[in-house]
Amino acid sequence: MDSTVKPLKLDWIMRYRQTQLIKIMRDNGSVIIFPALGSGCSTITVYAENRLRAERTLRLLNYLVRRSRRDIIDQICSKSGVELMFYGCDKPQMKLIGHVNAIEQACRIVRLLPFVAHELITVQFLIELAAEQREFISGKKNGKINKIMKACDVVLYISTSNEYNIDVVIESCSITNAMDGLAMLQEELPAETSFYVPDAYHRRIIGVGGKNIQRVMKKYGAYVKFFGSDEYKDLGGYFENEHNVVARTPAKNKASLSQLENAIMDFIASDKDKYYTTQQFNVPLHLHTQLAYQHGFRITMREFYRKCGLQICWPERNGSDQVSLYGPRTQLPALVKYLQS
């Protein structure tokens, strides 16, 4: 009985699955005639006592290939942490889902696989981003997109996923080119930091006609957005986040974000109004409710908040002793000293 199998698969079976191949022939009393290794011929012939044994031999041979790929997929998933699906017969496809770092690690493994290296037709990376980042990714007149396509020989386009998200797609016939394009795209993705500045300082920092903040943004190559009280309320979703200033820059320039924050803080003269941060402090669990509702303690905390901008964030009911102290870096020691007393 003759059958057709892709030459690359035949070569792979003869080189790496000889033990399993011998077992299949012995179990079924059959003989498989392979073409010469590396000949490029795709026809194999199976001799057996009857048609049933010959068909079973062919079926187990094909299962051997599928099983080996499944083992490879399991290994890739365990090493990289991605979710990997391999499906399709006429046009087999491999889909990887996960964090971008895990995807890159998995792709470095996948591109070394023999059947991928020889059977690969196209590679597609899809990154989901917030819709508001479309202009940031595109650049002026799609300059960033065109630069990536030209440098890496890939096709890059942006499609709308829904009213909140967009999909950035990178396609190429080469997995190496696609990964290079992904790496360049990651350098253009927005890196951001956020921090708190009292509303009273916003106008001073922005300056007349925005001159002050424009100078800072130009120097550090970043975009800065100040949120007033009303805008902050509309933004929502930040129960434990008091930050009202967001600075954003391409990932390749993210090292400058800390310098930009320091430059903005230089506009604030008083130490008690800048560098808001969070510090963890242990308060015995049985005292949480007692302190939270104790009249004298609540009055003292109001004074700390009014004079120094300090506050306590009590934890969820999870049995933890840790509470979060939030306020200016220079003022937190005073609150810690009060709690220790």
C-alpha positions as CSV (number, residue, x, y, z in Angstrom):
1,M,0.0,0.0,0.0
2,D,1.4,3.4,-1.0
3,S,0.9,6.7,0.8
4,T,2.1,10.2,0.4
5,V,3.9,12.0,3.3
6,K,5.8,15.3,3.1
7,P,9.5,14.6,2.5
8,L,10.6,16.7,5.5
9,K,8.5,14.6,7.8
10,L,9.9,11.4,6.3
11,D,13.4,12.6,6.9
12,W,12.6,13.7,10.4
13,I,11.0,10.3,11.2
14,M,14.0,8.3,9.9
15,R,16.5,10.5,11.8
16,Y,14.7,11.0,15.2
17,R,12.0,8.3,15.6
18,Q,13.7,5.1,14.6
19,T,12.9,3.3,17.8
20,Q,9.1,4.1,17.6
21,L,9.2,3.2,13.8
22,I,10.7,-0.3,14.5
23,K,8.0,-0.9,17.2
24,I,5.2,0.0,14.8
25,M,6.5,-2.4,12.2
26,R,7.0,-5.2,14.7
27,D,3.6,-4.8,16.3
28,N,1.8,-4.9,13.0
29,G,4.0,-7.4,11.2
30,S,4.6,-4.8,8.5
31,V,7.5,-3.3,6.6
32,I,7.7,0.4,5.6
33,I,9.8,1.2,2.5
34,F,11.1,4.8,2.8
35,P,12.7,6.8,0.0
36,A,16.4,7.7,0.3
37,L,17.1,10.2,3.1
38,G,17.1,13.7,1.6
39,S,15.9,12.6,-1.8
40,G,12.8,14.9,-1.6
41,C,10.5,12.0,-2.6
42,S,7.2,11.9,-0.8
43,T,6.0,8.3,-1.4
44,I,6.3,5.5,1.1
45,T,5.2,1.8,0.6
46,V,3.9,-0.4,3.3
47,Y,3.9,-4.2,3.0
48,A,1.8,-6.2,5.4
49,E,-0.2,-9.5,5.7
50,N,-3.5,-7.7,5.0
51,R,-5.0,-4.3,4.3
52,L,-6.0,-3.8,7.9
53,R,-2.5,-4.1,9.2
54,A,-1.1,-1.9,6.4
55,E,-3.7,0.9,7.2
56,R,-3.0,0.6,10.9
57,T,0.7,1.0,10.2
58,L,0.1,4.1,8.2
59,R,-2.3,5.5,10.8
60,L,0.3,5.0,13.6
61,L,3.0,6.5,11.5
62,N,0.9,9.7,11.0
63,Y,0.0,9.7,14.7
64,L,3.7,9.5,15.5
65,V,4.2,12.8,13.7
66,R,1.3,14.5,15.4
67,R,2.2,13.2,18.8
68,S,5.8,14.5,18.4
69,R,4.4,18.0,17.6
70,R,2.1,17.8,20.6
71,D,5.1,17.0,22.8
72,I,7.0,20.0,21.3
73,I,4.0,22.3,21.9
74,D,3.8,21.1,25.6
75,Q,7.5,21.9,26.1
76,I,7.2,25.3,24.5
77,C,4.2,26.2,26.7
78,S,6.0,25.0,29.9
79,K,9.2,26.9,29.2
80,S,7.7,30.2,28.0
81,G,4.4,30.4,29.8
82,V,2.4,31.0,26.6
83,E,-0.9,29.4,25.5
84,L,-0.1,27.6,22.2
85,M,-2.6,26.1,19.8
86,F,-1.7,24.1,16.7
87,Y,-4.6,23.4,14.3
88,G,-5.6,22.9,10.7
89,C,-4.7,20.1,8.2
90,D,-4.6,21.7,4.8
91,K,-3.2,25.0,6.1
92,P,-1.8,24.3,9.6
93,Q,-1.6,27.3,11.9
94,M,0.2,27.9,15.2
95,K,-1.3,30.5,17.5
96,L,0.5,31.8,20.6
97,I,-1.3,33.9,23.3
98,G,0.4,35.5,26.2
99,H,2.5,38.4,27.5
100,V,4.8,39.9,24.9
101,N,8.0,38.7,26.7
102,A,6.7,35.1,26.8
103,I,5.7,35.3,23.1
104,E,9.2,36.4,22.2
105,Q,10.7,33.6,24.2
106,A,8.4,31.1,22.6
107,C,9.1,32.4,19.1
108,R,12.9,32.0,19.6
109,I,12.2,28.3,20.3
110,V,9.6,27.8,17.5
111,R,11.8,29.2,14.8
112,L,14.4,26.5,15.5
113,L,11.9,23.7,14.9
114,P,12.6,21.8,11.6
115,F,9.0,21.7,10.4
116,V,8.5,25.4,11.1
117,A,11.6,26.5,9.4
118,H,10.7,24.7,6.2
119,E,6.9,24.9,6.2
120,L,6.4,28.5,7.4
121,I,4.3,30.6,5.1
122,T,3.6,33.7,7.2
123,V,4.0,35.1,10.7
124,Q,1.6,37.5,12.3
125,F,2.0,39.3,15.6
126,L,-1.1,41.1,17.1
127,I,-0.8,43.5,20.0
128,E,-3.9,44.9,21.7
129,L,-3.6,48.5,22.9
130,A,-5.9,51.3,24.1
131,A,-7.6,53.2,21.3
132,E,-6.2,56.5,22.6
133,Q,-2.7,55.3,21.8
134,R,-3.3,55.1,18.1
135,E,-1.8,58.5,17.3
136,F,1.2,57.8,19.6
137,I,2.0,54.6,17.8
138,S,1.5,56.0,14.3
139,G,3.5,59.2,14.7
140,K,3.2,62.1,12.3
141,K,1.9,61.0,9.0
142,N,2.4,57.3,10.0
143,G,6.1,58.0,10.2
144,K,6.8,55.4,12.9
145,I,4.8,52.7,11.1
146,N,6.6,53.4,7.8
147,K,10.0,53.4,9.5
148,I,9.4,49.9,11.0
149,M,8.0,48.5,7.8
150,K,11.0,49.7,5.8
151,A,13.6,48.7,8.3
152,C,12.3,45.2,9.0
153,D,10.6,44.3,5.7
154,V,7.2,43.7,7.4
155,V,3.7,44.8,6.9
156,L,2.3,46.7,9.8
157,Y,-1.2,48.1,10.2
158,I,-3.7,49.1,12.9
159,S,-7.2,47.9,13.0
160,T,-10.0,48.8,15.4
161,S,-10.9,46.0,17.9
162,N,-13.8,47.9,19.6
163,E,-14.5,51.4,20.9
164,Y,-11.8,51.1,23.6
165,N,-9.1,49.0,22.0
166,I,-7.1,48.8,18.7
167,D,-5.0,45.9,17.3
168,V,-1.5,46.5,16.0
169,V,-0.7,43.8,13.5
170,I,2.8,42.8,12.2
171,E,3.0,40.4,9.3
172,S,6.0,38.9,7.5
173,C,7.1,35.7,5.6
174,S,10.1,35.5,7.9
175,I,9.8,34.9,11.6
176,T,13.1,36.7,12.2
177,N,11.9,39.8,10.3
178,A,8.6,39.7,12.2
179,M,10.4,39.5,15.6
180,D,12.6,42.4,14.5
181,G,9.5,44.4,13.7
182,L,8.0,43.5,17.0
183,A,11.1,44.6,18.8
184,M,11.1,48.0,17.0
185,L,7.4,48.4,17.7
186,Q,8.0,47.8,21.4
187,E,10.5,50.6,21.4
188,E,7.8,52.9,20.2
189,L,5.1,51.7,22.6
190,P,4.3,54.2,25.3
191,A,6.2,53.9,28.6
192,E,4.6,56.1,31.3
193,T,4.9,57.2,34.9
194,S,2.4,59.0,37.1
195,F,2.7,61.0,40.3
196,Y,0.8,63.4,42.5
197,V,1.1,67.2,42.4
198,P,-1.3,69.4,44.4
199,D,-3.7,71.2,42.2
200,A,-2.5,74.6,43.5
201,Y,0.8,74.1,41.7
202,H,-0.5,73.0,38.3
203,R,-0.7,76.5,36.8
204,R,2.7,77.5,38.0
205,I,4.3,74.3,36.5
206,I,2.4,74.7,33.2
207,G,3.4,78.4,32.9
208,V,1.9,81.2,30.8
209,G,0.7,79.7,27.5
210,G,2.2,76.4,28.6
211,K,5.8,77.6,28.1
212,N,7.2,76.0,31.3
213,I,5.9,72.5,30.6
214,Q,6.6,72.7,26.9
215,R,10.3,73.4,27.7
216,V,10.4,70.4,30.1
217,M,8.6,68.1,27.6
218,K,11.0,69.1,24.8
219,K,14.0,68.5,26.9
220,Y,13.1,65.0,28.0
221,G,11.1,63.9,24.9
222,A,7.9,63.2,26.8
223,Y,4.3,64.2,26.9
224,V,2.8,65.4,30.2
225,K,-0.8,65.6,31.1
226,F,-2.2,67.3,34.2
227,F,-5.6,66.2,35.5
228,G,-7.7,68.6,37.5
229,S,-10.2,67.5,40.2
230,D,-13.1,67.2,37.8
231,E,-11.0,65.3,35.1
232,Y,-9.7,63.0,37.8
233,K,-13.2,62.1,38.9
234,D,-14.2,61.4,35.3
235,L,-11.2,59.2,34.7
236,G,-12.2,56.7,37.5
237,G,-10.9,53.3,38.3
238,Y,-8.2,54.5,40.6
239,F,-9.5,53.9,44.1
240,E,-6.1,53.6,45.7
241,N,-4.3,55.9,43.2
242,E,-4.2,59.6,43.9
243,H,-1.9,60.4,41.0
244,N,-3.1,63.3,38.9
245,V,-0.1,63.8,36.5
246,V,0.8,61.3,33.8
247,A,4.0,61.5,31.8
248,R,4.3,59.3,28.6
249,T,7.3,58.7,26.2
250,P,8.4,56.0,23.8
251,A,9.7,52.9,25.6
252,K,13.2,53.5,24.2
253,N,13.3,56.8,26.1
254,K,11.8,55.5,29.4
255,A,15.0,56.2,31.4
256,S,14.2,60.0,31.1
257,L,10.9,59.7,32.9
258,S,12.5,59.9,36.4
259,Q,14.5,62.9,35.3
260,L,11.3,64.5,34.0
261,E,9.5,63.9,37.3
262,N,12.4,65.6,39.2
263,A,12.3,68.6,36.8
264,I,8.6,69.0,37.5
265,M,9.2,68.7,41.3
266,D,11.8,71.5,41.0
267,F,8.9,73.9,40.4
268,I,7.5,73.1,43.9
269,A,9.4,75.1,46.6
270,S,8.0,73.3,49.7
271,D,9.2,69.8,50.5
272,K,5.9,69.0,52.1
273,D,4.1,69.3,48.8
274,K,6.2,67.0,46.5
275,Y,7.4,63.4,46.0
276,Y,4.2,61.8,47.3
277,T,4.9,58.1,48.0
278,T,3.5,55.1,49.8
279,Q,5.1,53.3,52.8
280,Q,4.0,50.1,54.4
281,F,3.6,50.0,58.2
282,N,2.5,47.2,60.5
283,V,-0.4,47.8,62.8
284,P,-1.7,44.8,64.8
285,L,-4.9,43.5,63.1
286,H,-7.0,43.8,66.3
287,L,-6.3,47.6,66.4
288,H,-7.5,48.4,62.9
289,T,-11.2,48.8,63.7
290,Q,-10.5,50.3,67.1
291,L,-8.2,53.1,65.6
292,A,-10.4,53.7,62.6
293,Y,-13.4,54.6,64.8
294,Q,-11.5,56.2,67.7
295,H,-12.5,59.9,67.9
296,G,-9.1,61.2,69.0
297,F,-7.3,59.2,66.4
298,R,-9.6,60.5,63.6
299,I,-9.1,64.1,64.7
300,T,-5.3,63.7,64.7
301,M,-5.4,62.1,61.2
302,R,-7.5,65.0,59.9
303,E,-4.8,67.4,61.1
304,F,-2.0,65.3,59.5
305,Y,-4.0,65.4,56.2
306,R,-4.7,69.2,56.4
307,K,-1.2,70.2,57.3
308,C,1.0,67.6,55.6
309,G,-1.2,65.8,53.1
310,L,-0.7,62.5,55.0
311,Q,-3.3,59.7,55.2
312,I,-3.7,56.0,56.1
313,C,-5.1,53.5,53.7
314,W,-6.5,50.5,55.7
315,P,-6.2,47.1,54.0
316,E,-9.0,44.9,52.8
317,R,-10.3,42.3,55.3
318,N,-7.7,39.8,54.4
319,G,-6.1,39.3,57.9
320,S,-3.0,41.4,57.1
321,D,-1.4,43.7,59.6
322,Q,0.0,46.0,56.9
323,V,-1.5,49.4,56.4
324,S,-0.4,51.9,53.7
325,L,0.8,55.4,54.7
326,Y,0.6,57.9,51.8
327,G,2.0,61.4,51.6
328,P,5.1,63.5,50.9
329,R,8.3,61.6,51.4
330,T,9.7,64.1,53.8
331,Q,6.6,64.1,56.0
332,L,6.0,60.3,56.3
333,P,8.5,59.9,59.3
334,A,6.3,62.1,61.4
335,L,3.3,59.9,60.8
336,V,5.3,56.7,61.5
337,K,6.6,58.2,64.8
338,Y,3.0,59.0,65.8
339,L,1.8,55.5,65.1
340,Q,4.7,54.0,66.9
341,S,3.9,56.0,70.0
